[in-house]
Amino acid sequence: MANMSNPLLAVRGVETFYGRNQALFGIDIDIHQGEIVTMIGANGAGKSTLMMAICGVNRAVRGSVTFDGKAIHEMPTHEIIRLGISQSPEGRRIFPRMTVYENLQMGAVNSEPRYFAEDLARIYALFPILEKRHVQRAGTLSGGEQQMLAIGRALMARPKLLLLDEPSLGLAPLVAKQIFDTLRELNKTAGLTVFLVEQNAYHALRLASRGYVMVNGRITLSGTGAELLNHPEVGAAYLGGGSH
């Protein structure tokens, strides 16, 4: 159950730029412990830019980002990660020449070694195919298997907050459903807090406690997942008149 007292992540008035071009305009979002929060929007709306701002990759020029009570918008990325934010980036970005096992090892770099065997067993239980493929080079996996590996690698860091950027992109519908089902189970059984950026609005909003809609670098709507699923503007723009 989400703890609604103080947000685990608070983004306030964040503005970012690419050169002279402004990408985000006064973004305000909250993510509370135990929630799954999704951000939907068209390609190029600024969703990934917001994730990069949270991680310190493309810094907020104005505004603030607070995580677990600490201001992080001026911290280096590696320090933000150590505080407990882990990301599975868009395009997966696994290490293709390393084995599945070695990729998972990389995810555990900032974790205490005594947890490694337990965490590895947990990832293999979540994604049994990764255990079968543990000595295989990651670049030879299917798209769905690579996405499972990217999520597994992020989870090896024992995050307080998991950032997922387009996890269903390019995946067959059944594989995408498996990914979303796993996230729901992790949230339910382990209380994992998730911030999910997705173009697949139907599945994302069905999964989410709450959601935001981003259009051209601005938040235009927010509400519970169910409220946004039933909102006429969301239906017209992102749901194509029905489920996927």
C-alpha positions as CSV (number, residue, x, y, z in Angstrom):
1,M,0.0,0.0,0.0
2,A,1.3,3.4,-0.9
3,N,2.5,5.7,1.9
4,M,0.8,9.1,1.0
5,S,2.4,11.3,3.7
6,N,5.6,12.5,2.1
7,P,6.5,11.7,-1.5
8,L,9.4,9.4,-2.1
9,L,10.1,11.5,-5.2
10,A,9.0,15.1,-5.6
11,V,9.6,17.0,-8.9
12,R,8.9,20.7,-8.6
13,G,8.9,23.3,-11.4
14,V,11.5,21.4,-13.4
15,E,12.6,23.0,-16.7
16,T,15.3,21.5,-19.0
17,F,16.8,22.6,-22.3
18,Y,18.6,21.0,-25.2
19,G,20.8,23.9,-26.2
20,R,18.4,26.9,-26.6
21,N,15.4,24.7,-27.1
22,Q,13.3,24.2,-23.9
23,A,12.2,20.6,-23.5
24,L,10.3,20.6,-20.1
25,F,8.1,23.4,-18.8
26,G,7.5,23.6,-15.1
27,I,7.0,19.9,-14.4
28,D,5.4,18.9,-11.0
29,I,5.0,15.2,-10.1
30,D,4.9,13.2,-6.9
31,I,5.6,9.5,-6.5
32,H,4.9,8.0,-3.1
33,Q,6.4,4.8,-1.6
34,G,4.6,1.7,-2.8
35,E,3.0,3.3,-5.9
36,I,3.2,2.6,-9.5
37,V,3.0,5.9,-11.3
38,T,2.9,6.1,-15.1
39,M,3.7,9.0,-17.5
40,I,2.0,8.6,-20.9
41,G,2.4,10.7,-24.0
42,A,3.4,10.7,-27.6
43,N,6.9,10.0,-28.9
44,G,8.9,13.2,-28.3
45,A,6.6,14.6,-25.6
46,G,9.5,14.8,-23.1
47,K,8.9,11.7,-21.0
48,S,12.4,10.3,-21.4
49,T,13.8,13.8,-20.8
50,L,12.1,13.9,-17.5
51,M,13.6,10.6,-16.5
52,M,17.1,11.8,-17.5
53,A,16.5,14.9,-15.4
54,I,15.6,12.8,-12.4
55,C,18.8,10.8,-12.9
56,G,21.0,13.9,-13.3
57,V,21.8,13.1,-16.9
58,N,20.1,16.2,-18.4
59,R,20.0,18.5,-15.5
60,A,17.1,20.7,-14.4
61,V,18.0,24.3,-15.2
62,R,15.1,25.5,-13.0
63,G,13.1,23.7,-10.3
64,S,14.1,20.9,-7.9
65,V,14.0,17.1,-7.6
66,T,13.8,15.6,-4.1
67,F,14.3,11.9,-3.4
68,D,13.7,10.4,0.1
69,G,14.0,13.9,1.6
70,K,17.2,14.8,-0.2
71,A,17.6,17.4,-3.0
72,I,19.2,15.5,-5.8
73,H,19.0,17.8,-8.8
74,E,22.6,19.0,-8.5
75,M,24.1,15.6,-7.6
76,P,26.2,13.5,-10.0
77,T,24.3,10.5,-11.5
78,H,26.4,7.9,-9.6
79,E,25.5,9.4,-6.2
80,I,21.8,9.5,-7.2
81,I,22.0,5.8,-8.0
82,R,23.6,5.1,-4.6
83,L,20.6,6.7,-2.9
84,G,18.4,4.0,-4.4
85,I,17.2,5.0,-7.8
86,S,17.7,2.4,-10.5
87,Q,16.7,2.8,-14.2
88,S,15.9,0.4,-17.0
89,P,16.5,2.8,-19.9
90,E,14.7,3.1,-23.2
91,G,16.2,0.7,-25.8
92,R,17.4,-1.6,-22.9
93,R,21.1,-0.8,-23.2
94,I,22.3,-4.1,-21.9
95,F,26.0,-5.0,-22.4
96,P,25.7,-7.2,-25.6
97,R,29.1,-8.8,-25.4
98,M,28.7,-9.8,-21.7
99,T,26.8,-12.9,-20.6
100,V,23.4,-12.6,-18.9
101,Y,25.1,-13.4,-15.6
102,E,27.7,-10.7,-16.1
103,N,25.0,-8.1,-16.9
104,L,23.3,-9.0,-13.7
105,Q,26.6,-8.7,-11.8
106,M,26.9,-5.1,-13.3
107,G,23.6,-4.3,-11.8
108,A,24.8,-5.3,-8.3
109,V,27.9,-3.1,-8.4
110,N,26.5,-0.7,-5.7
111,S,24.9,-3.5,-3.6
112,E,26.5,-5.3,-0.7
113,P,28.1,-8.5,-1.9
114,R,26.4,-10.6,0.8
115,Y,23.0,-10.0,-1.0
116,F,24.2,-11.1,-4.4
117,A,23.2,-14.8,-4.3
118,E,19.8,-14.0,-2.8
119,D,19.1,-11.3,-5.3
120,L,20.3,-13.4,-8.3
121,A,18.0,-16.2,-7.2
122,R,15.1,-13.7,-7.0
123,I,15.7,-12.4,-10.5
124,Y,15.9,-16.0,-11.9
125,A,12.6,-16.8,-10.1
126,L,11.0,-13.7,-11.7
127,F,12.5,-14.4,-15.2
128,P,13.3,-18.2,-15.4
129,I,14.5,-17.8,-19.0
130,L,17.5,-15.7,-17.7
131,E,18.7,-18.6,-15.6
132,K,18.5,-20.9,-18.7
133,R,20.5,-18.3,-20.7
134,H,22.9,-17.3,-17.9
135,V,26.1,-18.1,-19.9
136,Q,24.7,-16.7,-23.2
137,R,25.9,-13.4,-24.6
138,A,23.2,-10.8,-23.9
139,G,23.3,-9.5,-27.5
140,T,22.0,-12.8,-28.8
141,L,18.8,-12.8,-26.7
142,S,15.4,-12.0,-28.2
143,G,14.0,-8.5,-27.6
144,G,11.7,-9.7,-24.8
145,E,14.6,-11.5,-23.1
146,Q,16.8,-8.4,-23.3
147,Q,14.0,-6.4,-21.7
148,M,13.7,-8.9,-18.9
149,L,17.5,-8.7,-18.5
150,A,17.4,-4.9,-18.4
151,I,14.8,-4.9,-15.6
152,G,16.6,-7.7,-13.8
153,R,19.8,-5.7,-13.9
154,A,18.1,-2.7,-12.5
155,L,16.5,-4.8,-9.7
156,M,19.9,-6.2,-8.7
157,A,20.7,-2.7,-7.3
158,R,17.9,-3.2,-4.7
159,P,16.2,0.1,-5.7
160,K,13.8,2.1,-3.5
161,L,12.5,3.5,-6.8
162,L,12.6,1.7,-10.2
163,L,12.5,3.9,-13.3
164,L,11.3,2.1,-16.4
165,D,11.5,3.8,-19.8
166,E,9.3,2.3,-22.5
167,P,9.6,-1.4,-21.3
168,S,7.1,-2.7,-23.9
169,L,8.6,-0.9,-26.9
170,G,9.1,-3.3,-29.8
171,L,7.8,-6.4,-27.9
172,A,5.1,-8.8,-28.9
173,P,1.9,-8.2,-27.0
174,L,2.2,-11.5,-25.0
175,V,5.7,-10.6,-23.9
176,A,4.7,-7.1,-23.0
177,K,1.9,-8.5,-20.9
178,Q,4.3,-10.7,-19.1
179,I,6.5,-7.7,-18.3
180,F,3.6,-5.7,-16.9
181,D,2.3,-8.7,-14.9
182,T,5.8,-9.1,-13.3
183,L,5.8,-5.4,-12.4
184,R,2.4,-5.7,-10.8
185,E,3.5,-8.8,-8.8
186,L,6.7,-7.0,-7.6
187,N,4.7,-4.0,-6.5
188,K,2.2,-6.2,-4.7
189,T,4.5,-8.7,-3.0
190,A,7.7,-6.6,-2.4
191,G,6.1,-3.1,-2.3
192,L,8.4,-1.9,-5.1
193,T,7.9,1.7,-6.1
194,V,7.8,2.2,-9.9
195,F,7.8,5.2,-12.2
196,L,6.9,4.0,-15.7
197,V,7.2,5.9,-18.9
198,E,5.1,4.3,-21.7
199,Q,3.5,4.8,-25.1
200,N,1.3,1.8,-24.5
201,A,-1.2,3.8,-22.5
202,Y,-3.8,1.0,-22.1
203,H,-1.5,-1.4,-20.2
204,A,0.4,1.4,-18.4
205,L,-2.8,2.9,-17.0
206,R,-4.3,-0.4,-16.0
207,L,-1.1,-1.1,-14.1
208,A,-0.7,2.3,-12.4
209,S,-2.0,3.7,-9.1
210,R,-1.8,7.1,-10.7
211,G,-0.8,8.6,-14.0
212,Y,0.2,11.8,-15.8
213,V,-0.2,12.8,-19.4
214,M,2.6,14.8,-21.0
215,V,2.2,16.9,-24.2
216,N,5.0,18.9,-25.6
217,G,7.0,19.1,-22.3
218,R,4.0,20.0,-20.1
219,I,1.7,17.9,-17.8
220,T,-1.8,18.3,-19.3
221,L,-3.7,15.8,-17.2
222,S,-3.3,13.7,-14.0
223,G,-5.4,11.3,-12.0
224,T,-5.7,7.7,-11.0
225,G,-5.0,5.1,-13.6
226,A,-8.8,4.3,-13.9
227,E,-9.7,8.0,-14.2
228,L,-7.3,8.6,-17.1
229,L,-8.3,5.3,-18.8
230,N,-11.9,6.6,-18.9
231,H,-11.0,10.2,-19.8
232,P,-12.3,11.1,-23.3
233,E,-9.1,13.1,-24.2
234,V,-6.9,10.1,-23.3
235,G,-9.1,7.7,-25.1
236,A,-9.1,9.8,-28.3
237,A,-5.4,10.5,-28.3
238,Y,-3.8,7.3,-26.9
239,L,-6.2,4.4,-26.7
240,G,-7.4,4.3,-30.3
241,G,-10.9,3.7,-29.1
242,G,-10.1,0.6,-27.2
243,S,-7.6,-1.8,-25.6
244,H,-4.5,-3.2,-27.2
